[in-house]
Amino acid sequence: MNIINLPFEEPLSIVINGEKMQLVAFKTQEPGNIKFGINAPRKVQVHREEVYNMIRQKLEQGNS
């Protein structure tokens, strides 16, 4: 795993499967917490991990 340090609100551009996306970290009012913004093409689905796992589990149950 690589760790990258970036200033808040400075976008990090990444390319996954040929699709360019940007991740941006924002400070929140709560000390020690941050939020992430994700800018991705509309055809790319972006989910929090727990939502992704629920979708994957439902798909696996449907194929059984």
Buried (B, 14 or more C-beta within 10 A) or exposed (E): EEEEEEEEEEEEEEEEEEEEBEBBBEEEEEEEEEEEEEEBEEEEEEEEEEEEEEEEEEEEEEEE
